[in-house]
Amino acid sequence: MKTRLPFFCLLLALPFISFAQLVSPENRLPVEQQPVAVSMPENVNLFTFQHLFPLDVERFEFDSMNVSYQGSWALGQSFSVSCNGPGNILFVGSGAGVIVLDVSTPSNPLHLGEVHTRGLVDAIYFDELTNRLYLCTYFSGFEIWDVSDFAAQVRLGRGSTEGLPRGGIFASGDYVYVVTVANGVQVFDVSDPSSPVNTGNCPLSATNFAWNSAKSGNYIFVAIGNGGLKVVDVSDPANPHIAGSSTYLTTGVWVENGYAYIVAYNFGIRILNISNISGITQVGYKSLTGYPYRIKVIGNYAYVANATSNTGGGINVIDISTPATPQFLSTYAGYAEYIAGNGQMVAYTGSSYPCTILDISDPVNPAFAFSYPLPISTIDVAVSGNYAYTGNNGFRVFDISDKTQPVQVGYDSNDGALVELSGDNAVYIRESMTANNPVMIMDISNPYAPYKTGQYMAPVMTNDLILKENHAFIACWWDGFRVVDFQDPANPVLVAHTFGWHNGAIPGEEYCYVQALDLEGNYL
């Protein structure tokens, strides 16, 4: 019979929240355009998450009853990317974590460390003066980390926000500025980073959501989609207020040298003169194909992350040396949602793709430098002793002897999702609604070097997995279930197949849709 161990929550709770419904890049909409279907109490709004909390009560509690958080390996799909000023240190948001890379040589990035938080990382800001990393972490609010040593980071504190902090985060001196989806810009005093104090808030829109922003001096420029661009004056932390606006649809914004560069998914790029905040004017524009989503300006060039796998997708390069007449120059083809860069490098992430690093020593023609693979989603885990096994863009093994800090120690590139263990073998399958899915037998005698010894190719869907001795029972949806004998791990064979659909079969008697399996003694 299947058992559920405490580590299941340790490993899965954080990455899972945003990866439940991955779709193909061709059909995927960036987060602003995705429909949301949730079951929530009537007095809770998903985007504002406004319970009627007493003011002295934390809004997001992680521990309850007799369950307490111990640790996590939190990496997954990327929803953010950032870098330091010179562009030689890259921070890649990955699920509820951040991967830190030295990209001084773009073609040979060096892994410096990882930050594991308690919420999906949606925005990243690195303060080079203090060596602090500020992170928007979804339901966890925001977190503050000391990254003086990238290999030994220390969490200094966490602050709760009203609403979801997914639109951006910035820091200056003793203050942090957080852009929430539906609750505006919120300012916090972090002179004591272990106990941030909210000093002021600025509502933005009752009908439009904020997903991206940029800061210049005392102003935060917030992209709110159909609501255009809002400019918030944060010079007085107790009284942030809207000081200017633009009505052009805005999905991404960057500010540089007295101009705001905005992109819109249904148009392209616009260049706005912001010398007079209360009277922002357009000075130039350029239409672009595809789905312009985010933007980064480096010198005389704007690099636009274009979120489509069709024509125009990837990184569009725009010459902005003459703001009145920006010129399209080239496209590095791909799929890009989030972008960062400076110096000789631009990096982008999006959907289930890796982090792609481009060499821009020739700024007009970005060249491929490196593809850094990222985990995607974790939906199952199997535990034996001090090791945990899972599928997440490859077969992964974790040392969990220290429950506060699970560490990946083994990896194999074969991709799957569901894992069950039998001695020195793991049976490993995809959770898939398409045909032709391998039932893989992984040798785990050395957890640090797992490898596939053999496989049986199931010609149908695979939805669940359970083991009894040397037999694997696999749920195959409309094709019933199959039984694979893996006594010889190098040559697993099909030994039984029942409840599969065939023309004229009687439902419930001759065929059955099998999506989940479990065993109790001799009963399936």
N, C-alpha and C positions, 0 to 999 in steps of 0.2 A: 504494500500500500504506500502511496506517496506520502512523504512527510514534508513539513515546512519548517525550516530552521530559522533561528533569529537572524542569521546572516542574509537571508533573502531580503529583508527590509533594509539592512545595511547597504547592500550593493545596489538595490533597485529603486528605492523610493525617490531619489533625487533625479537620476537621468530619465525616469519613465515619464514624468509629467508632460513633457513636450514631444515625446516621440511615439505616442500611441498610434498615430495615423500617418505614416509616411506614404507619400505618393510619388509617382514618377516626376522627374523635373519638368517634363513637358506639360504635365497637368497641374503642377504645383503653383499656387499663388503665393507671393510674398505675404508675410504675416498680416499686413494691413487689410488685405482683401479676403482673408480666409474666413469662412463662416464659423461660428462658435456654437456648439451644442453641449450644454452641461446640465446637470441636475444639481440645483442649489436651493437652499432655503429661500422662501419668498422675500425675506428682508435682506438678501445679499445680492449685490451686483458683481459679476465676475471681474469687471474692469476696475471698479472702485473698491470692492471688498469692504464695504462699510457696515460692519457689525456695529451695534450700539455699545462699543466698549467704554468702560470708565476710563478717564484720561490717564490714570496711573497703572493701567493694565497693558501688558505687552499684547500686540495685535496678533502675533503669530507664535503659537506655542508648539514646540516639537516633541516634548516628552509628556506622556500621560499614563495614568494607571501605573502598571508595573513595567512599562516599556520605556527605555531611555536610549537616546542616540549614542553610539560609541564611535563610529567612524564610517568612511565611505571611500569608494573609488568612483568618482563622479563624472568621468569623461563621456562625451557623447557628441551629437550633432552640433555644429557651430552656429551661433546666432550673434556673434560679435568678433571683431578683430581690431587691434590697436597696436601702436608702436611708440617708442620713445622719440624724442625730438630729432636726433640724428638719423633715426631709421635703422639702427643696427640691432635693436632688441625688439622682438616681435612678441606680442601677447595674443594668443589665439584662444578665444572663448570656445570651450568644448564641453557641451552639456552643462553640468554644474561645476565645471572647473576651468582653469586657464593653463594652457601649455606655454611655457616661456622658451623662446628660441633666440639664439645668437645668429643673426643673419648678416653679419659683416661680410661674409662671402655667400651671396644669395644661393649659389648652386650647392652649397654645403652647410646647411643650417645645423647648429649644435644645440642639442637639448640641454637646457640649463636647470629646469625644474618644473614642478607642477603645483598649482594651488587648487585645493579641493574645498569647495564651499558647500553651503546647505541650500542652494537654490540655483535655478537656471541662470547662467551669466548672460545678460542681455546688453550690457554696456560696460566699458572698461576705460579708466583714466589713470595714467601713471604720472605721479608728481615727482619730477626728478630732483627737486630741492630736498625733499624729505624721504625719498625712496619708498614712498607709500603707493600702494595699488588700491584704487577705489573701484568697487564692483557693484553694479546693479544685479541683485540676485533674487528677482521674481518675488515669490511669497515671503522670502526671508528679508525683504527690504534691501538694505545695502550693507556691504562689508568693507572693512578697512584692514589692509594687510601691510606689515613691514616686510619689504622684499630687498632689504639691504644685502642679504645673501639669498640669491634666487633658489639655491638648493635647500635652504632651511628657512622658509617663510614663517612668519608669526602673525596670527590674526590678532589685531589690536582691539577690534570692537565691531559691533553691528548695530545699525539703526533701523527702526521700523518706520515705514512711510504710510501715508494714507493713500491707498490705491497701489497699483502695480508699477514699480519703478523700471520701466522698460524703454524710456525715451532718451536716456543719456545721463551721465554723471560727470561732474567737474569739481575741482578743489582749488582753493586759493586761500593761503594763510590758514586761519583757524576755521574756515567755513567750507562746507560741501553743499553743492547744488544738485538736486536730483529732479529729473524730469519724469513725471509719471504719465501713464497712458491717458487717464481721464481725470486726474486730480491736480493738474497743473505743475508748476515749478515749486519745489519745497526746499527751504534753506535750513541747514543744521550747523550749529556750533560744535566743532569737534576738537576744541582745545583739550578736552579729555576724550581721546578716541574710544575709550572703553564705555563711554556713556554719552553718545551724541544727543544734543538738545535741539528740537525744532524751534527756530526763531521766527519764521515767517513763511507764508504761502501765497502763491499767485495763481488763481484759477485762470484757465485759458479758454475753454470752450465747453459748452454743455452737449454738443452734438458731434464733435470731431475729436479723434484720438491723436495723441502725440507719440511718434515712434522714433524720431531722430532729432538731433539738435547739435548746435555748435556754440562755442563761447568765444567772445572776443572782448577783452577788457571787462567792463562792468555789465556787459550785455550777453544774454543767452538768446540765441535764435532758434526757434522751435518750429519744426515742420509738422503741421497738423492736417495734412491731406487736403481735403476739399475746403478746409478752413484757412488754407494759405500758410503764411509765415507770420508768427508772432514774435515780437522782440521784447524781452523782459529785462528791465533794469534791476540789477541786484546790488547796486551800490550801497543800499541800506538793507542789511540782512533781516531787519524786522519788518521791512515794507517793500518786498519785491513787487513790481507792478509793470503792466504792459505800457511800453513807451512808444511802440511803433508796430506797423504791420504791413503785409502785402497780401493781396487777394489771390495771387496766382497759386493754383494747385501745387502742393509741395510734398514730395515724398522723401527727399534727402536734401541736406544743406551743408555747405562749408563756407567759412568766412576767412578772407585773406585780403590784406592791403586795401581796406576800405570798400570791399565789394562782398556781397553775399552771392554765392553760386548755388542755385537751386535746381533740382531735377524733379521731373514729374513723369509718372509712368505712362501718361497718355500724350506726352509732348516731346520732351528733351531737356535742354539746359537753358536757363535764363540767368543773366548777370544783372544784379541789382546794385545801384549806387546807394550806400548806406551812410554817406557822410552826414546826412540829415536824417536821424532815426525817425523823426516824426513825419518825414516826407520822403519815404523810400521810392525810388524811381527805377524803372527798367532802362538799361543802357544797351543791351544786346541779347540775342537769343540764337539758338540753333536747334532745329528739330532733329530728332534721332529716332530711328526705328527700334523696335523691341520694347523693353520695359525698363527704362532708366530708373534706378532705385536708390543708389547712394552715390556720393561724390567725394573725391579727395583732390585738392589742388597742390601741385608741387611746381614751384617756379612759374613758368609761362604756360603750363599745361594742366588741364583738368582731366582726371581719370574717372570715368563714370562706370560704376558697377551696373551692368545691364542684366536683369534677371529673367532671361529667356534662353531656351536652348535653340530657338529659331534664329533667323537672320537678325543680326545686331547684338546678339547675346555675347557676354564676356566683358572685356574692358575696352570701352571707347576712349580714344585719345583726342582731346580737343585743344587746339591752339587758342589761348585766351590772351595772347600778348596785346591784342587790340580788343578791349572789352566790347566795343560797339559791333564788332564783326567776328565773333568766334568762329573758328574753322574746324570742321571735322577732318581728322588726319588718318586714323587707322583704327582697327579693332583687333584685339587679341581674342580670338573666338573661344567661347566657353559659356559658363553659367556663373554669374557673380551676383551676390546680394550684399555682402559686407566687405569693406575695403579699408586698407590702411597702407601707409608707405611714407617714405622720405628718402633723401639721399639717392642711393642706387637701386632701390627696391620698392616694388608694390606687391602686396599680398592680398588675396581675396578668398572668401569662403562662401558657401551657399548650398542649401539643400543637403543631400547626402554625399556631396563631393568632398574631396580632400581640400586642404589649404594649399592653394597654388601660389608660388612665389615667382615673380617676374623680375628680370634684370632690366632696369630702365636707364642703363648707361647711355643708350640711345633712346632718349625720351619719346621720340616719335614712333619707334617700333619696339615695343616691349618684347623681350625674348624669354622663353621658358627657362627657368632656372632650377626649380625643384617642386615636387609634389609631395606634401607631407600628409600621410594618411591619418584620418581621424576615426575614432569610434563613431557609431551611429546610435544604436538603441540596444538596450538589454531587456529581455523579457523573461529570462529563466536563469536559474543557477543551481548547480549541484555541489554539495559540500562533502568532503571526506577528510577527516583529521584537520590538519592545519592548512588545507588547500581548498579553494573554491574554483569551479570551472564554469565558464559561460561562453556564449557566442555573441559577439558584437563586432561586426566587420572583421571577422576572423575568430579563431578559437583562442580563448584567453584563460590563463591560469594565474590565480592570485594566492600569495602567501597571506593567510589571515591569522597568523599566530599572535600578532599584535592587533587586536580588534579595533583600536583607535586609528590604525593606519594600514589598511590593506594595500599590498604592493603587487603589481603585476610582475610575475617572474617568468612566465612562459607564453609563447604565441605561435600560432600556425595560421597561415593566410587563408585556409579553407573557411568559407563563410557559412554560417548557420545560425540557429537560434536556440534550439531546445537540446538539453544535455541530460543524460542519465549515466550512472557509473556502475561498473561491474569489475571489481578487482583492478587490474592494470589497464583496463580498457574503458573508454567513454564512447557511448553511442550518441551521435550528434547529427541532428537533422535541421532543415529549414522549417520555419512556419510559413507555408507558402500556399497560395490559392492558384498557382500555375502548375503546369505539368513538368515532369522530369526533374525530380528532386532526389539527390543522393542520400542514402542512409550510410553515414560515414562511421567507421570504426577508428577511433583515435587511440594511439598508444600513449598512456600517461604514466608509464613506469618511472620516467624521469620527468617530474612536473616542470622542470626548467626547459625541457626540449620535447614538447608533444609533437606527434606527427601522425598522419593518416596512414593506416596499414592496409585498408581495403574499403570497398564500398559496394552496396547494392543500389542500383538506380531504380527508384520508384517512378513508374511512368505517369503518376498522378499527383494530386495535391498531398501535402503532409501537414497535419495540424496538431498532433500530440504524440507523445512517446511514453512508454512505460516498459520496464524490463522484468523478466522472470527468468532467473538463472542465465542461460546463454541465448535467450530468445528476446527479441525486441518486438513489441506490439506497436504498430503505427496507425494512427487515425488518418484516414484518407478521404474524408468528406463523402461525396456521393459514391465513392468507390469502396465504401465500407472500411475494413481494416485489413492490414497485412501483417504477417508474422515472419520475421527474418531471423535465421539461425546464424549467430556469429561465433560459434565455437571455434572455428578457424577464422581468426580476425582478418586474415589476408583475403579470405574468400567467403564473405557472408552470402547466404543464399535464401531465397524465398521458400518457405516451407508450408505456408497456409495463406489463404485469401478468402474472405467471406463477406457477405452483406454488400457486395459490389452491385451497382446498378447494371441491368441489361434490359433490352427492349421487351416490354410485356411483364417485367418483374412486379410482384405484388409488394406494395410498400409495407414495411414493418415486418414482413415475413421473409421475403426473398432479398430485399435490399434495405439498407438503412444509412442515413447520413450520419457518419461518425466524426465528431469534432473533438471529443475528449475521451480519455481512457483512464481507468484505474484498475488495480488488482486487489483482491482480498482472498487469500488462500488460493483455491483453484477456480475462483470465479473472476470473470472479466467484466 
